[in-house]
Amino acid sequence: MKRVEMEELGIENVRVLRSSGFDGFEIEFSVSGQTFVFMVGNSRNPYPLSVKHQFSKQENCSLCGKIIYPAPIGHQLCMYFQNNRQQLLEYFSRYIPTER
């Protein structure tokens, strides 16, 4: 499988939040005006969980092509990012706070 370069996607509006529901982080970001949420488990040794769409209106995902309904109904997995979770984690590692 071809390695996806996250820098080429134009990722913007990155916001890292400590999850209130599990040990880890929820990373909100956008690509081409579409918002996604990346769930990362374990705050000491992060590992990728899932990437969901978080759209404000019904539209097609520019990356995976699915029709996505507005959040909260439209919290569907983005298969484009889901298949590239490890590369996404590597990209976002600079934003994730390290614990000592």
C-alpha positions as CSV (number, residue, x, y, z in Angstrom):
1,M,0.0,0.0,0.0
2,K,1.3,3.5,-0.9
3,R,2.3,5.6,2.1
4,V,0.1,8.6,2.5
5,E,1.9,11.9,3.3
6,M,-0.2,13.8,5.8
7,E,1.6,17.0,5.1
8,E,0.2,17.0,1.6
9,L,-3.4,16.9,2.8
10,G,-3.3,20.5,4.2
11,I,-4.4,19.6,7.8
12,E,-5.6,22.7,9.6
13,N,-7.3,23.8,12.9
14,V,-5.7,21.2,15.1
15,R,-7.1,21.0,18.6
16,V,-5.9,18.4,21.1
17,L,-8.2,17.6,24.0
18,R,-7.7,15.1,26.8
19,S,-10.5,12.6,26.6
20,S,-13.1,12.6,29.4
21,G,-14.3,9.1,28.5
22,F,-11.0,7.2,28.3
23,D,-7.2,7.5,28.9
24,G,-6.1,9.3,25.8
25,F,-6.8,12.2,23.5
26,E,-9.4,13.4,21.0
27,I,-7.7,15.4,18.2
28,E,-10.0,17.6,16.2
29,F,-8.7,18.8,12.8
30,S,-10.0,19.8,9.4
31,V,-9.0,19.1,5.8
32,S,-10.5,21.2,3.0
33,G,-13.1,22.6,5.4
34,Q,-14.3,19.2,6.6
35,T,-13.8,18.3,10.3
36,F,-12.6,15.0,11.7
37,V,-11.9,13.6,15.2
38,F,-9.0,11.3,15.8
39,M,-9.2,9.2,18.9
40,V,-5.8,8.3,20.4
41,G,-5.6,5.8,23.4
42,N,-3.1,5.9,26.2
43,S,-1.6,9.3,27.2
44,R,1.8,7.8,28.1
45,N,2.3,5.5,25.0
46,P,-0.3,6.8,22.4
47,Y,-1.8,4.4,19.9
48,P,-4.4,5.1,17.2
49,L,-8.0,4.1,17.8
50,S,-10.4,5.6,15.2
51,V,-11.0,8.6,13.0
52,K,-14.6,9.9,12.6
53,H,-16.2,12.5,10.5
54,Q,-17.7,15.5,12.4
55,F,-19.5,17.4,9.7
56,S,-21.9,20.3,10.3
57,K,-24.0,19.6,7.2
58,Q,-24.7,16.7,5.0
59,E,-21.9,16.3,2.4
60,N,-19.6,13.8,0.8
61,C,-16.2,13.2,2.4
62,S,-13.6,14.6,0.1
63,L,-11.2,11.8,1.2
64,C,-13.3,8.5,1.5
65,G,-16.3,9.5,-0.6
66,K,-19.0,8.5,1.9
67,I,-22.2,10.6,2.3
68,I,-21.9,12.0,5.8
69,Y,-24.8,13.4,7.8
70,P,-24.4,16.3,10.3
71,A,-22.9,15.5,13.7
72,P,-23.9,13.9,16.1
73,I,-25.7,11.5,13.7
74,G,-22.8,11.6,11.2
75,H,-20.1,10.3,13.5
76,Q,-19.1,7.7,11.0
77,L,-15.6,6.3,10.5
78,C,-13.6,7.8,7.8
79,M,-12.1,4.8,6.0
80,Y,-9.4,7.0,4.3
81,F,-7.9,8.0,7.7
82,Q,-8.9,4.7,9.4
83,N,-6.6,2.9,6.9
84,N,-3.8,5.4,7.6
85,R,-4.1,5.7,11.4
86,Q,-0.4,5.0,12.1
87,Q,0.7,7.8,9.7
88,L,-1.8,10.1,11.2
89,L,-0.5,9.4,14.7
90,E,3.0,10.0,13.6
91,Y,1.9,13.4,12.1
92,F,0.0,14.4,15.3
93,S,2.7,13.3,17.7
94,R,4.2,16.8,17.7
95,Y,0.8,18.1,19.1
96,I,0.3,15.4,21.8
97,P,1.5,16.5,25.2
98,T,4.1,14.1,26.7
99,E,3.6,12.9,30.3
100,R,6.5,12.4,32.6
